[in-house]
Amino acid sequence: MRLILRWILNAVALLLLPELISGLRVDSYAAALVAALLLGLVNAMIRPLLILITLPITVLTLGIFALIINALLFWGVSGLVGGVHVADFWTAFWGALLYSVFTWLVNIAIGDAEGRRR
């Protein structure tokens, strides 16, 4: 149940991004749900591998390169999902950064609600 709630709230976060970033468009809630699912899968499976492969450059740039990887993955997912449009790299960069903050807040909110029940 928590996983579905997290997925729905991440999709809502994705729907909020166009309000804050010009050049980003999410056409429907269904597109946001698909994009949130794909972003979750990509961040769980592909991102750790890319971080490991690019570890030397990530260390040299003090972690900044990890933000570039996030932006490229965000941009890539938007290319796979019809209904999610990202204009350019910088839009993807800021979109990925804000989406990360939103998903972090969702995880904190769900974690707090879970802790109160116990």
VENKACOR-V276521 format. One record per backbone hydrogen bond with DSSP energy under -1.0 kcal/mol. NH is the residue of the N-H (numbers start at 1). CO is the residue of the C=O. If there is no record, write none. Layout:
nh = {NH;NH}
co = {CO;CO}
This chain:
nh = {5;6;7;8;9;10;11;12;13;14;15;16;17;19;20;21;25;27;32;33;34;35;36;37;38;39;40;41;42;43;44;45;46;47;50;51;52;53;54;55;58;59;60;61;62;63;64;68;69;70;71;72;73;74;75;76;77;78;79;80;81;84;85;87;92;93;94;95;96;97;98;99;100;101;102;103;104;105;106;107;108;109;110;111;112;113;114;115;116}
co = {1;2;3;4;5;6;7;8;9;10;11;12;13;16;17;17;85;83;28;29;30;31;32;33;34;35;36;37;38;39;40;41;42;42;46;47;48;49;50;52;54;55;56;57;59;58;61;64;65;66;67;68;69;70;71;72;73;74;75;76;77;81;25;23;88;89;90;91;92;93;94;95;96;97;98;99;100;101;102;103;104;105;106;107;108;109;110;111;112}
